[in-house]
Amino acid sequence: MKYIIKYLVLMLLINTNVFAVEKYNPDSGDKELDESLVLIHKNINRNKKSKLSHFVDRIAEEFQIPVGKVEELFNHYKFKVPDVLMSVSIADVSGEPLQNVAGLYFKNKEKGWKYALKQLNIRKGSKIYNQIKKDITSIQ
């Protein structure tokens, strides 16, 4: 009986971890933006292929970039969904090449989006910053 209970508890723990969404901390320096990015991460993750495919198509269409460019952010940089969205939005709004934005964030991921935005001279409250926030909230 003791072994059966241990086995059941072990199986419950294994199944719980399989379905848990990986923790995501964008660290943008803006609580509202972080909440939006975390919500996107919870709603669309890489394990749900149909939602991910729809997301890729939608981003490519809305930002008028090739699907391959969006997929590259997942495949080459191993970005999470919110990081792809942030990269594409920042590049679109700021005029900075997508590869530069993605590369900057990739190399400094542990410092969060706050650092990347600062390096790109995008200040909180600026027109560019406000458009990025609008892009992020419109995707939810």
The first five atom37 places (N, CA, C, CB, O) and aatype in JSON, in Angstrom:
{
  "aatype": [12, 11, 18, 9, 9, 11, 18, 10, 19, 10, 12, 10, 10, 9, 2, 16, 2, 19, 13, 0, 19, 6, 11, 18, 2, 14, 3, 15, 7, 3, 11, 6, 10, 3, 6, 15, 10, 19, 10, 9, 8, 11, 2, 9, 2, 1, 2, 11, 11, 15, 11, 10, 15, 8, 13, 19, 3, 1, 9, 0, 6, 6, 13, 5, 9, 14, 19, 7, 11, 19, 6, 6, 10, 13, 2, 8, 18, 11, 13, 11, 19, 14, 3, 19, 10, 12, 15, 19, 15, 9, 0, 3, 19, 15, 7, 6, 14, 10, 5, 2, 19, 0, 7, 10, 18, 13, 11, 2, 11, 6, 11, 7, 17, 11, 18, 0, 10, 11, 5, 10, 2, 9, 1, 11, 7, 15, 11, 9, 18, 2, 5, 9, 11, 11, 3, 9, 16, 15, 9, 5],
  "atom_mask": [
    [1, 1, 1, 1, 1],
    [1, 1, 1, 1, 1],
    [1, 1, 1, 1, 1],
    [1, 1, 1, 1, 1],
    [1, 1, 1, 1, 1],
    [1, 1, 1, 1, 1],
    [1, 1, 1, 1, 1],
    [1, 1, 1, 1, 1],
    [1, 1, 1, 1, 1],
    [1, 1, 1, 1, 1],
    [1, 1, 1, 1, 1],
    [1, 1, 1, 1, 1],
    [1, 1, 1, 1, 1],
    [1, 1, 1, 1, 1],
    [1, 1, 1, 1, 1],
    [1, 1, 1, 1, 1],
    [1, 1, 1, 1, 1],
    [1, 1, 1, 1, 1],
    [1, 1, 1, 1, 1],
    [1, 1, 1, 1, 1],
    [1, 1, 1, 1, 1],
    [1, 1, 1, 1, 1],
    [1, 1, 1, 1, 1],
    [1, 1, 1, 1, 1],
    [1, 1, 1, 1, 1],
    [1, 1, 1, 1, 1],
    [1, 1, 1, 1, 1],
    [1, 1, 1, 1, 1],
    [1, 1, 1, 0, 1],
    [1, 1, 1, 1, 1],
    [1, 1, 1, 1, 1],
    [1, 1, 1, 1, 1],
    [1, 1, 1, 1, 1],
    [1, 1, 1, 1, 1],
    [1, 1, 1, 1, 1],
    [1, 1, 1, 1, 1],
    [1, 1, 1, 1, 1],
    [1, 1, 1, 1, 1],
    [1, 1, 1, 1, 1],
    [1, 1, 1, 1, 1],
    [1, 1, 1, 1, 1],
    [1, 1, 1, 1, 1],
    [1, 1, 1, 1, 1],
    [1, 1, 1, 1, 1],
    [1, 1, 1, 1, 1],
    [1, 1, 1, 1, 1],
    [1, 1, 1, 1, 1],
    [1, 1, 1, 1, 1],
    [1, 1, 1, 1, 1],
    [1, 1, 1, 1, 1],
    [1, 1, 1, 1, 1],
    [1, 1, 1, 1, 1],
    [1, 1, 1, 1, 1],
    [1, 1, 1, 1, 1],
    [1, 1, 1, 1, 1],
    [1, 1, 1, 1, 1],
    [1, 1, 1, 1, 1],
    [1, 1, 1, 1, 1],
    [1, 1, 1, 1, 1],
    [1, 1, 1, 1, 1],
    [1, 1, 1, 1, 1],
    [1, 1, 1, 1, 1],
    [1, 1, 1, 1, 1],
    [1, 1, 1, 1, 1],
    [1, 1, 1, 1, 1],
    [1, 1, 1, 1, 1],
    [1, 1, 1, 1, 1],
    [1, 1, 1, 0, 1],
    [1, 1, 1, 1, 1],
    [1, 1, 1, 1, 1],
    [1, 1, 1, 1, 1],
    [1, 1, 1, 1, 1],
    [1, 1, 1, 1, 1],
    [1, 1, 1, 1, 1],
    [1, 1, 1, 1, 1],
    [1, 1, 1, 1, 1],
    [1, 1, 1, 1, 1],
    [1, 1, 1, 1, 1],
    [1, 1, 1, 1, 1],
    [1, 1, 1, 1, 1],
    [1, 1, 1, 1, 1],
    [1, 1, 1, 1, 1],
    [1, 1, 1, 1, 1],
    [1, 1, 1, 1, 1],
    [1, 1, 1, 1, 1],
    [1, 1, 1, 1, 1],
    [1, 1, 1, 1, 1],
    [1, 1, 1, 1, 1],
    [1, 1, 1, 1, 1],
    [1, 1, 1, 1, 1],
    [1, 1, 1, 1, 1],
    [1, 1, 1, 1, 1],
    [1, 1, 1, 1, 1],
    [1, 1, 1, 1, 1],
    [1, 1, 1, 0, 1],
    [1, 1, 1, 1, 1],
    [1, 1, 1, 1, 1],
    [1, 1, 1, 1, 1],
    [1, 1, 1, 1, 1],
    [1, 1, 1, 1, 1],
    [1, 1, 1, 1, 1],
    [1, 1, 1, 1, 1],
    [1, 1, 1, 0, 1],
    [1, 1, 1, 1, 1],
    [1, 1, 1, 1, 1],
    [1, 1, 1, 1, 1],
    [1, 1, 1, 1, 1],
    [1, 1, 1, 1, 1],
    [1, 1, 1, 1, 1],
    [1, 1, 1, 1, 1],
    [1, 1, 1, 1, 1],
    [1, 1, 1, 0, 1],
    [1, 1, 1, 1, 1],
    [1, 1, 1, 1, 1],
    [1, 1, 1, 1, 1],
    [1, 1, 1, 1, 1],
    [1, 1, 1, 1, 1],
    [1, 1, 1, 1, 1],
    [1, 1, 1, 1, 1],
    [1, 1, 1, 1, 1],
    [1, 1, 1, 1, 1],
    [1, 1, 1, 1, 1],
    [1, 1, 1, 1, 1],
    [1, 1, 1, 1, 1],
    [1, 1, 1, 0, 1],
    [1, 1, 1, 1, 1],
    [1, 1, 1, 1, 1],
    [1, 1, 1, 1, 1],
    [1, 1, 1, 1, 1],
    [1, 1, 1, 1, 1],
    [1, 1, 1, 1, 1],
    [1, 1, 1, 1, 1],
    [1, 1, 1, 1, 1],
    [1, 1, 1, 1, 1],
    [1, 1, 1, 1, 1],
    [1, 1, 1, 1, 1],
    [1, 1, 1, 1, 1],
    [1, 1, 1, 1, 1],
    [1, 1, 1, 1, 1],
    [1, 1, 1, 1, 1]
  ],
  "atom_positions": [
    [[0.83, -1.2, 0.0], [0.0, 0.0, 0.0], [0.87, 1.26, 0.0], [-0.94, 0.0, 1.21], [0.57, 2.23, -0.69]],
    [[1.94, 1.22, 0.79], [2.85, 2.35, 0.88], [3.44, 2.67, -0.5], [3.97, 2.06, 1.9], [3.56, 3.84, -0.88]],
    [[3.81, 1.64, -1.22], [4.41, 1.82, -2.54], [3.42, 2.35, -3.57], [4.99, 0.5, -3.02], [3.78, 3.12, -4.46]],
    [[2.19, 1.94, -3.43], [1.15, 2.43, -4.34], [0.93, 3.92, -4.14], [-0.18, 1.66, -4.11], [0.79, 4.66, -5.12]],
    [[0.91, 4.37, -2.91], [0.73, 5.8, -2.63], [1.93, 6.59, -3.15], [0.56, 6.04, -1.11], [1.75, 7.64, -3.76]],
    [[3.13, 6.09, -2.92], [4.34, 6.76, -3.43], [4.3, 6.84, -4.96], [5.62, 6.02, -2.97], [4.64, 7.87, -5.55]],
    [[3.89, 5.75, -5.58], [3.79, 5.71, -7.04], [2.78, 6.73, -7.55], [3.41, 4.3, -7.51], [3.05, 7.44, -8.52]],
    [[1.63, 6.8, -6.92], [0.59, 7.75, -7.33], [1.05, 9.19, -7.16], [-0.7, 7.5, -6.53], [0.8, 10.04, -8.02]],
    [[1.72, 9.48, -6.05], [2.24, 10.83, -5.81], [3.29, 11.17, -6.87], [2.84, 10.95, -4.38], [3.29, 12.27, -7.42]],
    [[4.18, 10.24, -7.15], [5.21, 10.44, -8.17], [4.58, 10.71, -9.54], [6.14, 9.22, -8.25], [5.01, 11.62, -10.25]],
    [[3.58, 9.94, -9.91], [2.91, 10.13, -11.2], [2.21, 11.49, -11.26], [1.88, 9.01, -11.45], [2.22, 12.15, -12.3]],
    [[1.62, 11.9, -10.17], [0.96, 13.21, -10.11], [1.98, 14.33, -10.31], [0.23, 13.38, -8.77], [1.73, 15.28, -11.04]],
    [[3.14, 14.21, -9.66], [4.19, 15.22, -9.82], [4.71, 15.28, -11.24], [5.34, 14.95, -8.85], [4.93, 16.36, -11.79]],
    [[4.92, 14.14, -11.84], [5.43, 14.09, -13.22], [4.41, 14.73, -14.17], [5.72, 12.63, -13.65], [4.79, 15.55, -15.0]],
    [[3.15, 14.39, -14.05], [2.12, 14.94, -14.93], [1.94, 16.43, -14.71], [0.8, 14.23, -14.7], [1.68, 17.16, -15.67]],
    [[2.06, 16.9, -13.48], [1.92, 18.32, -13.19], [3.02, 19.1, -13.87], [1.95, 18.57, -11.67], [2.76, 20.17, -14.42]],
    [[4.25, 18.6, -13.85], [5.37, 19.3, -14.48], [5.26, 19.33, -15.99], [6.68, 18.65, -14.08], [5.69, 20.29, -16.63]],
    [[4.69, 18.29, -16.56], [4.55, 18.24, -18.01], [3.62, 19.35, -18.5], [4.02, 16.88, -18.46], [3.86, 19.95, -19.55]],
    [[2.56, 19.62, -17.75], [1.57, 20.59, -18.19], [1.81, 22.0, -17.67], [0.21, 20.15, -17.77], [1.11, 22.94, -18.06]],
    [[2.79, 22.16, -16.81], [3.09, 23.49, -16.26], [3.74, 24.36, -17.33], [4.01, 23.39, -15.03], [4.55, 23.88, -18.13]],
    [[3.37, 25.62, -17.35], [3.97, 26.56, -18.29], [5.26, 27.08, -17.67], [2.99, 27.74, -18.64], [5.29, 27.5, -16.51]],
    [[6.31, 27.05, -18.45], [7.61, 27.52, -17.99], [7.5, 28.98, -17.54], [8.67, 27.37, -19.1], [6.86, 29.79, -18.2]],
    [[8.13, 29.3, -16.42], [8.1, 30.66, -15.88], [8.79, 31.61, -16.86], [8.78, 30.72, -14.49], [9.81, 31.27, -17.47]],
    [[8.23, 32.78, -17.0], [8.76, 33.77, -17.93], [8.81, 35.13, -17.25], [7.9, 33.84, -19.23], [7.81, 35.58, -16.69]],
    [[9.96, 35.77, -17.29], [10.12, 37.09, -16.7], [10.76, 38.01, -17.74], [10.99, 37.02, -15.4], [11.97, 37.96, -17.94]],
    [[9.97, 38.86, -18.39], [10.5, 39.73, -19.44], [11.37, 40.87, -18.91], [9.38, 40.29, -20.23], [12.24, 41.36, -19.63]],
    [[11.15, 41.3, -17.69], [11.91, 42.38, -17.05], [12.06, 43.58, -17.98], [13.28, 41.87, -16.62], [13.17, 43.98, -18.34]],
    [[10.92, 44.16, -18.36], [10.93, 45.32, -19.26], [11.08, 46.63, -18.49], [9.66, 45.35, -20.09], [11.34, 47.68, -19.08]],
    [[10.91, 46.56, -17.18], [10.93, 47.78, -16.39], [9.57, 48.46, -16.32], [0.0, 0.0, 0.0], [9.45, 49.55, -15.76]],
    [[8.56, 47.83, -16.87], [7.21, 48.38, -16.9], [6.25, 47.26, -16.48], [6.84, 48.93, -18.34], [6.09, 46.27, -17.2]],
    [[5.63, 47.42, -15.33], [4.77, 46.37, -14.78], [3.65, 45.98, -15.75], [4.17, 46.83, -13.46], [3.38, 44.79, -15.93]],
    [[3.01, 46.96, -16.36], [1.91, 46.7, -17.27], [2.38, 45.92, -18.51], [1.26, 48.01, -17.7], [1.72, 44.97, -18.95]],
    [[3.52, 46.33, -19.06], [4.07, 45.63, -20.22], [4.47, 44.21, -19.84], [5.27, 46.39, -20.79], [4.2, 43.27, -20.59]],
    [[5.11, 44.05, -18.68], [5.49, 42.71, -18.22], [4.27, 41.8, -18.08], [6.23, 42.8, -16.88], [4.3, 40.64, -18.48]],
    [[3.2, 42.33, -17.51], [1.98, 41.53, -17.34], [1.41, 41.1, -18.69], [0.92, 42.33, -16.56], [0.96, 39.97, -18.84]],
    [[1.45, 41.99, -19.66], [0.95, 41.65, -21.0], [1.81, 40.56, -21.63], [0.93, 42.89, -21.91], [1.29, 39.62, -22.23]],
    [[3.12, 40.68, -21.49], [4.03, 39.68, -22.06], [3.88, 38.32, -21.38], [5.48, 40.15, -21.94], [3.92, 37.29, -22.05]],
    [[3.71, 38.31, -20.07], [3.51, 37.06, -19.34], [2.19, 36.41, -19.77], [3.52, 37.32, -17.81], [2.12, 35.19, -19.92]],
    [[1.17, 37.21, -19.96], [-0.13, 36.68, -20.4], [-0.01, 36.05, -21.8], [-1.19, 37.8, -20.42], [-0.57, 34.98, -22.05]],
    [[0.71, 36.7, -22.67], [0.94, 36.14, -24.01], [1.69, 34.81, -23.88], [1.74, 37.13, -24.9], [1.37, 33.84, -24.57]],
    [[2.68, 34.78, -23.01], [3.46, 33.55, -22.8], [2.57, 32.41, -22.31], [4.59, 33.8, -21.78], [2.73, 31.27, -22.73]],
    [[1.63, 32.72, -21.43], [0.72, 31.68, -20.92], [-0.27, 31.22, -21.99], [-0.04, 32.21, -19.69], [-0.6, 30.03, -22.07]],
    [[-0.74, 32.15, -22.8], [-1.76, 31.83, -23.79], [-1.23, 31.13, -25.03], [-2.46, 33.08, -24.2], [-1.91, 30.28, -25.62]],
    [[-0.03, 31.48, -25.43], [0.55, 30.91, -26.66], [1.93, 30.38, -26.29], [0.64, 31.97, -27.84], [2.84, 31.17, -26.03]],
    [[2.08, 29.09, -26.26], [3.41, 28.57, -26.0], [3.83, 27.63, -27.12], [3.47, 27.87, -24.65], [3.01, 27.19, -27.93]],
    [[5.11, 27.33, -27.14], [5.67, 26.56, -28.24], [5.17, 25.13, -28.28], [7.17, 26.56, -28.15], [5.34, 24.45, -29.29]],
    [[4.55, 24.65, -27.21], [4.07, 23.27, -27.17], [2.73, 23.1, -27.88], [3.94, 22.81, -25.75], [2.35, 21.99, -28.24]],
    [[2.01, 24.19, -28.08], [0.72, 24.12, -28.76], [0.91, 24.56, -30.21], [-0.35, 25.02, -28.04], [0.83, 25.74, -30.54]],
    [[1.17, 23.59, -31.06], [1.55, 23.86, -32.45], [0.53, 24.68, -33.22], [1.78, 22.56, -33.17], [0.91, 25.56, -33.99]],
    [[-0.76, 24.42, -33.04], [-1.76, 25.15, -33.82], [-1.8, 26.62, -33.42], [-3.15, 24.51, -33.63], [-1.9, 27.5, -34.28]],
    [[-1.72, 26.91, -32.12], [-1.71, 28.3, -31.67], [-0.43, 28.99, -32.12], [-1.85, 28.38, -30.14], [-0.45, 30.16, -32.51]],
    [[0.67, 28.27, -32.06], [1.95, 28.85, -32.46], [1.95, 29.17, -33.95], [3.1, 27.9, -32.12], [2.42, 30.23, -34.36]],
    [[1.43, 28.28, -34.75], [1.36, 28.49, -36.2], [0.5, 29.71, -36.52], [0.8, 27.24, -36.9], [0.85, 30.53, -37.36]],
    [[-0.64, 29.82, -35.84], [-1.52, 30.98, -36.03], [-0.79, 32.26, -35.62], [-2.84, 30.81, -35.21], [-0.9, 33.28, -36.31]],
    [[-0.07, 32.22, -34.52], [0.7, 33.38, -34.04], [1.72, 33.81, -35.08], [1.39, 33.06, -32.7], [1.82, 35.0, -35.4]],
    [[2.49, 32.87, -35.61], [3.52, 33.17, -36.6], [2.9, 33.84, -37.82], [4.28, 31.89, -37.02], [3.4, 34.85, -38.31]],
    [[1.81, 33.27, -38.32], [1.13, 33.84, -39.49], [0.61, 35.25, -39.19], [-0.04, 32.94, -39.92], [0.72, 36.14, -40.03]],
    [[0.05, 35.43, -38.01], [-0.51, 36.74, -37.64], [0.59, 37.8, -37.54], [-1.28, 36.63, -36.31], [0.41, 38.92, -38.02]],
    [[1.7, 37.46, -36.92], [2.81, 38.41, -36.77], [3.37, 38.76, -38.14], [3.93, 37.81, -35.87], [3.63, 39.93, -38.43]],
    [[3.56, 37.76, -38.98], [4.09, 38.01, -40.33], [3.16, 38.94, -41.1], [4.26, 36.68, -41.09], [3.63, 39.85, -41.8]],
    [[1.87, 38.71, -40.99], [0.9, 39.54, -41.71], [0.84, 40.96, -41.13], [-0.48, 38.9, -41.65], [0.9, 41.94, -41.88]],
    [[0.71, 41.08, -39.82], [0.54, 42.39, -39.2], [1.78, 43.28, -39.35], [0.21, 42.23, -37.74], [1.66, 44.5, -39.49]],
    [[2.96, 42.68, -39.3], [4.19, 43.47, -39.39], [4.82, 43.4, -40.78], [5.18, 42.99, -38.35], [5.89, 43.95, -41.02]],
    [[4.13, 42.72, -41.7], [4.54, 42.61, -43.1], [5.99, 42.16, -43.24], [4.36, 43.95, -43.79], [6.81, 42.8, -43.89]],
    [[6.27, 41.02, -42.61], [7.58, 40.38, -42.73], [7.38, 38.93, -43.12], [8.4, 40.5, -41.41], [6.32, 38.36, -42.85]],
    [[8.36, 38.32, -43.75], [8.21, 36.92, -44.16], [8.05, 35.99, -42.95], [9.41, 36.48, -45.0], [8.66, 36.21, -41.9]],
    [[7.25, 34.96, -43.11], [7.05, 33.96, -42.07], [8.4, 33.39, -41.64], [6.1, 32.83, -42.56], [8.62, 33.12, -40.46]],
    [[9.3, 33.2, -42.58], [10.62, 32.66, -42.29], [11.4, 33.49, -41.29], [0.0, 0.0, 0.0], [12.16, 32.95, -40.49]],
    [[11.23, 34.8, -41.33], [11.91, 35.7, -40.38], [11.38, 35.48, -38.97], [11.74, 37.18, -40.8], [12.14, 35.48, -38.0]],
    [[10.08, 35.29, -38.86], [9.47, 35.03, -37.55], [9.93, 33.67, -37.03], [7.9, 35.09, -37.64], [10.32, 33.54, -35.87]],
    [[9.89, 32.67, -37.89], [10.31, 31.33, -37.49], [11.78, 31.3, -37.09], [10.06, 30.33, -38.62], [12.17, 30.54, -36.2]],
    [[12.6, 32.11, -37.74], [14.02, 32.18, -37.42], [14.25, 32.62, -35.97], [14.74, 33.14, -38.37], [15.18, 32.16, -35.31]],
    [[13.4, 33.5, -35.48], [13.53, 33.96, -34.09], [13.31, 32.81, -33.11], [12.53, 35.11, -33.8], [13.92, 32.75, -32.04]],
    [[12.42, 31.9, -33.47], [12.2, 30.71, -32.65], [13.34, 29.71, -32.81], [10.85, 30.05, -33.01], [13.86, 29.18, -31.83]],
    [[13.72, 29.46, -34.04], [14.69, 28.4, -34.32], [16.13, 28.79, -34.02], [14.58, 28.0, -35.76], [16.86, 28.01, -33.41]],
    [[16.54, 29.96, -34.43], [17.93, 30.38, -34.24], [18.2, 30.89, -32.83], [18.3, 31.46, -35.26], [19.18, 30.5, -32.19]],
    [[17.31, 31.76, -32.34], [17.52, 32.37, -31.03], [16.83, 31.62, -29.89], [17.04, 33.79, -31.06], [17.07, 31.91, -28.72]],
    [[15.96, 30.66, -30.24], [15.19, 29.91, -29.24], [14.35, 30.84, -28.36], [16.14, 29.08, -28.36], [14.2, 30.62, -27.16]],
    [[13.8, 31.89, -28.99], [12.98, 32.85, -28.27], [11.63, 32.25, -27.89], [12.77, 34.1, -29.12], [11.12, 31.35, -28.55]],
    [[11.09, 32.78, -26.82], [9.73, 32.48, -26.42], [8.81, 33.41, -27.21], [9.53, 32.64, -24.87], [9.27, 34.41, -27.77]],
    [[7.54, 33.1, -27.26], [6.57, 33.88, -28.03], [6.63, 35.38, -27.73], [5.17, 33.36, -27.77], [6.67, 36.18, -28.66]],
    [[6.63, 35.8, -26.45], [6.67, 37.25, -26.18], [7.97, 37.91, -26.67], [6.5, 37.49, -24.68], [7.96, 39.08, -27.06]],
    [[9.07, 37.16, -26.65], [10.34, 37.72, -27.12], [10.32, 37.94, -28.63], [11.51, 36.8, -26.73], [10.89, 38.91, -29.14]],
    [[9.66, 37.03, -29.34], [9.5, 37.2, -30.79], [8.67, 38.46, -31.05], [8.81, 35.95, -31.42], [9.04, 39.29, -31.88]],
    [[7.57, 38.59, -30.35], [6.7, 39.74, -30.53], [7.43, 41.05, -30.2], [5.46, 39.6, -29.65], [7.33, 42.02, -30.95]],
    [[8.15, 41.08, -29.09], [8.9, 42.28, -28.72], [9.94, 42.62, -29.79], [9.59, 42.09, -27.35], [10.06, 43.78, -30.2]],
    [[10.68, 41.63, -30.26], [11.71, 41.87, -31.27], [11.12, 42.45, -32.54], [12.44, 40.57, -31.59], [11.64, 43.43, -33.08]],
    [[10.05, 41.86, -33.0], [9.41, 42.31, -34.24], [8.83, 43.71, -34.08], [8.31, 41.32, -34.67], [8.99, 44.56, -34.95]],
    [[8.16, 43.95, -32.97], [7.57, 45.26, -32.73], [8.63, 46.34, -32.61], [6.72, 45.22, -31.46], [8.5, 47.41, -33.22]],
    [[9.67, 46.08, -31.84], [10.74, 47.07, -31.68], [11.38, 47.39, -33.03], [11.82, 46.56, -30.68], [11.61, 48.55, -33.35]],
    [[11.67, 46.36, -33.81], [12.27, 46.58, -35.12], [11.35, 47.4, -36.02], [12.61, 45.24, -35.79], [11.79, 48.31, -36.71]],
    [[10.08, 47.06, -36.0], [9.11, 47.75, -36.84], [8.98, 49.22, -36.47], [7.76, 47.07, -36.74], [8.98, 50.1, -37.34]],
    [[8.87, 49.49, -35.19], [8.6, 50.86, -34.73], [9.86, 51.73, -34.74], [8.02, 50.82, -33.32], [9.8, 52.92, -35.06]],
    [[10.99, 51.13, -34.39], [12.22, 51.92, -34.27], [13.0, 52.06, -35.57], [13.12, 51.3, -33.23], [13.81, 52.97, -35.73]],
    [[12.74, 51.14, -36.52], [13.5, 51.15, -37.76], [14.82, 50.39, -37.66], [0.0, 0.0, 0.0], [15.56, 50.29, -38.63]],
    [[15.1, 49.87, -36.49], [16.31, 49.06, -36.27], [16.11, 47.7, -36.95], [16.61, 48.88, -34.73], [15.02, 47.14, -36.86]],
    [[17.13, 47.16, -37.62], [16.98, 45.84, -38.25], [16.61, 44.77, -37.23], [18.27, 45.45, -38.98], [17.11, 44.75, -36.11]],
    [[15.72, 43.87, -37.63], [15.24, 42.82, -36.75], [16.39, 41.99, -36.18], [14.27, 41.91, -37.5], [16.38, 41.65, -35.0]],
    [[17.37, 41.67, -37.0], [18.52, 40.87, -36.53], [19.28, 41.6, -35.43], [19.47, 40.55, -37.7], [19.78, 40.96, -34.51]],
    [[19.39, 42.91, -35.52], [20.09, 43.69, -34.49], [19.32, 43.64, -33.17], [20.27, 45.15, -34.94], [19.92, 43.44, -32.11]],
    [[18.01, 43.83, -33.24], [17.18, 43.8, -32.03], [17.25, 42.42, -31.39], [15.71, 44.17, -32.36], [17.5, 42.29, -30.19]],
    [[17.04, 41.38, -32.2], [17.05, 40.01, -31.68], [18.43, 39.65, -31.11], [16.65, 39.02, -32.77], [18.52, 39.04, -30.05]],
    [[19.48, 40.02, -31.82], [20.83, 39.71, -31.36], [21.17, 40.42, -30.07], [0.0, 0.0, 0.0], [21.79, 39.83, -29.18]],
    [[20.77, 41.67, -29.94], [21.02, 42.44, -28.72], [20.33, 41.78, -27.53], [20.54, 43.89, -28.88], [20.94, 41.6, -26.48]],
    [[19.07, 41.43, -27.7], [18.34, 40.79, -26.6], [18.92, 39.41, -26.29], [16.84, 40.66, -26.95], [19.08, 39.05, -25.12]],
    [[19.24, 38.65, -27.32], [19.77, 37.3, -27.14], [21.06, 37.32, -26.32], [20.03, 36.63, -28.51], [21.24, 36.5, -25.42]],
    [[21.94, 38.24, -26.63], [23.23, 38.33, -25.94], [23.1, 38.84, -24.51], [24.17, 39.24, -26.72], [23.99, 38.62, -23.69]],
    [[22.01, 39.52, -24.21], [21.82, 40.13, -22.89], [20.51, 39.72, -22.24], [21.87, 41.64, -23.0], [19.94, 40.46, -21.44]],
    [[20.04, 38.52, -22.57], [18.73, 38.05, -22.11], [18.58, 38.13, -20.59], [18.51, 36.62, -22.56], [17.5, 38.45, -20.09]],
    [[19.64, 37.83, -19.87], [19.56, 37.84, -18.41], [19.31, 39.23, -17.84], [20.85, 37.27, -17.82], [18.89, 39.37, -16.69]],
    [[19.56, 40.27, -18.64], [19.32, 41.65, -18.21], [17.91, 42.12, -18.56], [20.35, 42.58, -18.86], [17.49, 43.19, -18.13]],
    [[17.2, 41.33, -19.33], [15.8, 41.62, -19.65], [15.62, 42.63, -20.78], [0.0, 0.0, 0.0], [16.58, 43.19, -21.32]],
    [[14.36, 42.84, -21.11], [14.01, 43.78, -22.18], [14.32, 45.22, -21.78], [12.53, 43.65, -22.55], [14.55, 46.07, -22.65]],
    [[14.32, 45.5, -20.5], [14.64, 46.85, -20.02], [16.02, 47.27, -20.54], [14.6, 46.9, -18.46], [16.2, 48.4, -21.0]],
    [[16.98, 46.37, -20.47], [18.34, 46.66, -20.93], [18.37, 46.85, -22.45], [19.3, 45.52, -20.53], [18.98, 47.79, -22.95]],
    [[17.7, 45.97, -23.17], [17.68, 46.06, -24.64], [17.06, 47.39, -25.08], [16.9, 44.88, -25.25], [17.58, 48.05, -25.97]],
    [[15.95, 47.76, -24.46], [15.3, 49.03, -24.81], [16.22, 50.21, -24.53], [13.98, 49.18, -24.02], [16.29, 51.15, -25.32]],
    [[16.92, 50.16, -23.42], [17.84, 51.23, -23.07], [18.97, 51.33, -24.1], [18.42, 51.01, -21.67], [19.35, 52.43, -24.51]],
    [[19.51, 50.18, -24.5], [20.59, 50.16, -25.49], [20.14, 50.71, -26.85], [21.12, 48.74, -25.66], [20.94, 51.26, -27.6]],
    [[18.87, 50.55, -27.14], [18.31, 51.04, -28.4], [17.78, 52.47, -28.27], [17.2, 50.11, -28.87], [17.16, 52.99, -29.2]],
    [[18.03, 53.1, -27.13], [17.59, 54.47, -26.85], [16.08, 54.64, -26.93], [18.26, 55.43, -27.8], [15.58, 55.67, -27.39]],
    [[15.37, 53.62, -26.49], [13.9, 53.68, -26.45], [13.52, 53.91, -24.99], [13.23, 52.36, -27.04], [13.68, 53.03, -24.14]],
    [[13.01, 55.08, -24.74], [12.69, 55.48, -23.37], [11.21, 55.28, -23.07], [13.07, 56.94, -23.13], [10.35, 55.47, -23.92]],
    [[10.95, 54.89, -21.82], [9.58, 54.72, -21.35], [8.83, 56.04, -21.52], [9.56, 54.25, -19.85], [9.32, 57.1, -21.13]],
    [[7.64, 55.97, -22.1], [6.83, 57.16, -22.31], [7.03, 57.81, -23.66], [0.0, 0.0, 0.0], [6.24, 58.67, -24.06]],
    [[8.08, 57.4, -24.39], [8.3, 57.98, -25.72], [7.26, 57.45, -26.7], [9.74, 57.66, -26.23], [6.56, 56.47, -26.42]],
    [[7.17, 58.1, -27.85], [6.21, 57.69, -28.88], [6.49, 56.24, -29.33], [6.29, 58.65, -30.1], [5.57, 55.44, -29.49]],
    [[7.76, 55.93, -29.52], [8.15, 54.58, -29.95], [7.76, 53.56, -28.87], [9.67, 54.51, -30.23], [7.2, 52.51, -29.19]],
    [[8.07, 53.86, -27.63], [7.76, 52.96, -26.52], [6.25, 52.72, -26.42], [8.3, 53.54, -25.19], [5.8, 51.59, -26.25]],
    [[5.5, 53.78, -26.52], [4.04, 53.65, -26.43], [3.48, 52.8, -27.57], [3.39, 55.03, -26.45], [2.52, 52.06, -27.37]],
    [[4.07, 52.91, -28.76], [3.61, 52.09, -29.88], [3.95, 50.61, -29.65], [4.24, 52.58, -31.2], [3.16, 49.73, -30.0]],
    [[5.12, 50.35, -29.08], [5.5, 48.96, -28.76], [4.49, 48.38, -27.78], [6.94, 48.89, -28.17], [4.02, 47.25, -27.97]],
    [[4.15, 49.12, -26.73], [3.16, 48.65, -25.76], [1.81, 48.4, -26.43], [3.0, 49.68, -24.62], [1.13, 47.42, -26.13]],
    [[1.44, 49.28, -27.34], [0.17, 49.11, -28.06], [0.2, 47.84, -28.89], [-0.12, 50.34, -28.96], [-0.77, 47.09, -28.93]],
    [[1.33, 47.59, -29.58], [1.48, 46.37, -30.37], [1.32, 45.12, -29.49], [2.85, 46.35, -31.08], [0.63, 44.17, -29.86]],
    [[1.96, 45.16, -28.34], [1.94, 43.99, -27.44], [0.53, 43.74, -26.93], [2.91, 44.2, -26.26], [0.06, 42.6, -26.93]],
    [[-0.15, 44.78, -26.49], [-1.49, 44.59, -25.93], [-2.52, 44.23, -26.99], [-1.93, 45.85, -25.21], [-3.53, 43.59, -26.68]],
    [[-2.27, 44.61, -28.24], [-3.23, 44.27, -29.29], [-3.16, 42.8, -29.7], [-2.99, 45.14, -30.51], [-4.1, 42.27, -30.28]],
    [[-2.06, 42.15, -29.39], [-1.89, 40.73, -29.75], [-2.55, 39.79, -28.76], [-0.41, 40.39, -29.86], [-2.94, 38.69, -29.12]],
    [[-2.68, 40.22, -27.51], [-3.25, 39.35, -26.48], [-4.54, 38.77, -26.97], [-3.48, 40.11, -25.16], [-5.19, 38.0, -26.25]]
  ]
}
